[in-house]
């Protein structure tokens, strides 16, 4: 055999292993265009049956909101009074996520009678984002906002009373018992407000008056 060769053998240094870079994250999925398909695709374990008429009316209105200005009916507010057990909070919480995914609104308040109630709703919204398919369609909405301070990073979102995502969407919990006039996110005032669980069964007339004052003077 020629010098340095033997069939089946190779002389010299072994070939260098090819170093592979970090795997790229999968590309985001394209979200459905209609709200019915959107709900079923992103929250398959929550919305498992056709919605009631009053829920469908809410989603038709919400889905038609533009980046600025009033809703599709020309009104700046949508009011729906539903009894307990009619899934109003489920739709309010999911609706807040929808506003963030479509970029229609950037910063909002979730207002309740008591601060712990509002905190609980923010916690539920957080769970809906993390434990659903939101991250497959909107990766930055499913990640907390991070600020670089020198060469270190500091998480600024995702705590008990606030969700602040990597794409800039944020929502704060606000109780009528602790609402502060002029509250804002950095220099941004809220561009949407959700009122949920405002009244309580044993509210006295004086309590109702104080809540009306809190809403009209410190929030709106």
C-alpha positions as CSV (number, residue, x, y, z in Angstrom):
1,X,0.0,0.0,0.0
2,X,1.2,3.6,-0.5
3,X,3.0,5.0,2.5
4,X,0.6,6.3,5.2
5,X,-2.4,4.4,3.9
6,X,-4.1,1.2,4.9
7,X,-7.6,0.3,3.8
8,X,-10.1,1.2,6.5
9,X,-7.7,3.3,8.5
10,X,-6.9,7.0,8.4
11,X,-3.7,8.5,9.6
12,X,-3.3,12.0,11.0
13,X,-5.3,14.0,13.5
14,X,-9.0,13.2,13.9
15,X,-11.5,15.5,12.2
16,X,-12.6,18.4,14.3
17,X,-16.2,18.2,15.6
18,X,-18.4,20.8,14.1
19,X,-19.7,23.2,16.7
20,X,-23.3,23.9,16.4
21,X,-24.7,27.3,17.6
22,X,-27.7,27.6,19.8
23,X,-31.0,26.4,18.4
24,X,-33.2,29.2,17.0
25,X,-36.6,29.5,18.6
26,X,-39.5,28.4,16.5
27,X,-41.2,31.1,14.4
28,X,-44.4,32.4,15.9
29,X,-47.6,30.8,14.6
30,X,-50.0,33.0,12.6
31,X,-53.0,33.8,14.9
32,X,-56.6,33.2,13.7
33,X,-58.3,36.3,12.3
34,X,-61.8,35.8,13.9
35,X,-62.2,35.9,17.7
36,X,-64.1,32.6,17.8
37,X,-61.1,30.7,16.3
38,X,-58.7,32.9,18.3
39,X,-60.3,31.9,21.6
40,X,-60.4,28.2,20.7
41,X,-56.9,28.1,19.4
42,X,-55.2,30.0,22.2
43,X,-57.3,28.9,25.2
44,X,-58.5,25.4,24.2
45,X,-59.2,24.3,27.8
46,X,-61.2,27.4,28.7
47,X,-63.5,28.0,25.8
48,X,-64.8,24.5,25.0
49,X,-68.4,25.3,24.0
50,X,-70.2,27.9,22.0
51,X,-70.6,31.3,23.8
52,X,-73.8,32.8,25.0
53,X,-75.2,35.7,23.0
54,X,-74.1,38.3,25.5
55,X,-70.5,37.0,25.4
56,X,-70.5,37.1,21.6
57,X,-71.7,40.7,21.7
58,X,-68.8,41.6,23.9
59,X,-66.2,39.9,21.7
60,X,-67.7,41.5,18.6
61,X,-67.3,44.9,20.2
62,X,-63.8,44.2,21.6
63,X,-62.5,42.8,18.3
64,X,-63.5,45.9,16.5
65,X,-61.5,48.3,18.7
66,X,-58.9,50.2,16.8
67,X,-55.5,51.5,18.0
68,X,-57.1,54.8,19.1
69,X,-60.5,56.3,19.5
70,X,-63.8,54.7,20.5
71,X,-65.1,51.2,19.9
72,X,-66.8,50.1,16.7
73,X,-70.2,51.4,17.8
74,X,-68.7,54.9,18.4
75,X,-68.8,54.6,22.2
76,X,-65.7,54.9,24.4
77,X,-67.2,52.4,26.9
78,X,-68.8,49.0,26.9
79,X,-71.1,48.3,29.8
80,X,-72.5,44.8,30.5
81,X,-74.2,43.9,33.9
82,X,-74.0,40.1,34.4
83,X,-74.9,38.0,37.4
84,X,-72.4,36.0,39.3
85,X,-71.5,32.7,37.6
86,X,-72.0,34.1,34.1
87,X,-68.3,34.1,33.4
88,X,-67.9,37.8,33.2
89,X,-64.4,37.8,34.8
90,X,-63.2,35.0,32.5
91,X,-64.1,37.2,29.5
92,X,-62.7,40.4,31.0
93,X,-59.4,38.8,31.8
94,X,-59.1,37.1,28.3
95,X,-60.2,40.4,26.7
96,X,-57.4,42.2,28.4
97,X,-55.0,39.7,26.8
98,X,-56.7,40.2,23.4
99,X,-56.1,44.0,23.6
100,X,-52.4,43.3,24.2
101,X,-52.0,40.7,21.4
102,X,-53.5,43.0,18.8
103,X,-51.7,46.1,19.9
104,X,-54.9,48.0,20.2
105,X,-54.1,49.2,23.7
106,X,-50.7,49.4,25.5
107,X,-51.4,50.1,29.2
108,X,-54.5,49.4,31.3
109,X,-55.9,49.1,34.8
110,X,-58.0,46.2,36.1
111,X,-60.1,47.8,38.8
112,X,-62.0,46.1,41.6
113,X,-63.6,47.0,44.9
114,X,-60.6,45.9,47.0
115,X,-56.9,45.7,46.0
116,X,-56.5,42.0,46.8
117,X,-59.4,41.3,44.4
118,X,-57.6,43.2,41.6
119,X,-54.3,41.5,42.4
120,X,-56.1,38.1,42.0
121,X,-57.4,39.0,38.6
122,X,-53.9,40.1,37.5
123,X,-52.6,36.7,38.8
124,X,-55.3,34.9,36.7
125,X,-54.4,36.9,33.6
126,X,-50.7,35.9,34.2
127,X,-51.7,32.2,34.5
128,X,-53.8,32.5,31.3
129,X,-50.8,33.8,29.4
130,X,-48.3,31.3,30.7
131,X,-50.5,28.2,30.7
132,X,-52.2,28.7,27.3
133,X,-50.9,28.9,23.7
134,X,-50.3,32.6,23.8
135,X,-46.5,32.2,23.7
136,X,-46.8,30.2,20.5
137,X,-48.4,33.1,18.7
138,X,-47.1,36.1,20.6
139,X,-43.7,35.2,22.2
140,X,-43.0,38.7,23.5
141,X,-46.3,39.0,25.1
142,X,-45.6,35.8,27.1
143,X,-42.2,37.1,28.3
144,X,-41.6,39.7,31.1
145,X,-40.1,43.1,30.3
146,X,-36.4,43.2,31.2
147,X,-34.3,46.4,31.6
148,X,-30.6,46.4,31.2
149,X,-28.7,48.3,34.0
150,X,-25.1,48.3,32.9
151,X,-24.2,44.7,32.1
152,X,-27.0,43.3,34.3
153,X,-30.6,42.7,33.5
154,X,-33.5,43.5,35.8
155,X,-37.0,42.1,35.4
156,X,-39.6,44.9,35.5
157,X,-42.8,43.0,34.8
158,X,-44.7,40.0,36.2
159,X,-45.4,40.7,39.8
160,X,-48.4,40.4,42.1
161,X,-50.1,43.6,40.9
162,X,-48.6,44.2,37.5
163,X,-47.9,42.4,34.2
164,X,-45.4,44.2,31.9
165,X,-44.5,42.2,28.9
166,X,-41.4,42.2,26.6
167,X,-43.5,43.8,23.8
168,X,-44.5,46.8,26.0
169,X,-48.0,45.8,27.0
170,X,-48.8,46.3,30.6
171,X,-51.8,46.0,33.0
172,X,-51.9,47.0,36.7
173,X,-54.2,45.9,39.4
174,X,-56.1,48.8,41.1
175,X,-58.4,48.6,44.0
176,X,-60.9,51.4,44.7
177,X,-59.7,51.3,48.3
178,X,-56.2,52.2,47.2
179,X,-56.6,54.0,43.9
180,X,-54.2,56.9,43.5
181,X,-55.1,59.8,41.3
182,X,-52.5,60.2,38.5
183,X,-51.1,56.7,38.6
184,X,-49.2,55.8,35.5
185,X,-46.6,53.6,34.0
186,X,-43.4,55.6,33.5
187,X,-44.9,58.6,31.6
188,X,-47.8,56.6,30.1
189,X,-51.4,57.0,31.3
190,X,-53.8,54.1,30.8
191,X,-55.6,53.8,27.5
192,X,-58.1,51.2,28.8
193,X,-59.7,50.5,32.1
194,X,-61.6,47.4,33.1
195,X,-64.1,47.5,36.0
196,X,-64.9,44.1,37.5
197,X,-66.3,43.1,40.9
198,X,-66.9,46.7,41.9
199,X,-69.9,46.1,44.2
200,X,-70.2,43.8,47.2
201,X,-73.2,42.2,48.7
202,X,-73.2,44.2,52.0
203,X,-72.3,47.6,50.6
204,X,-73.9,50.4,52.6
205,X,-75.1,53.6,51.0
206,X,-72.1,55.4,52.3
207,X,-69.8,52.8,50.8
208,X,-71.4,53.1,47.4
209,X,-71.0,56.8,47.5
210,X,-67.3,56.5,48.3
211,X,-66.8,54.0,45.4
212,X,-68.5,56.4,43.0
213,X,-66.2,59.2,44.2
214,X,-63.2,57.0,43.7
215,X,-64.2,56.0,40.2
216,X,-65.2,59.5,39.1
217,X,-62.4,61.5,40.7
218,X,-59.4,59.3,41.1
219,X,-59.7,56.8,38.2
220,X,-61.7,58.3,35.3
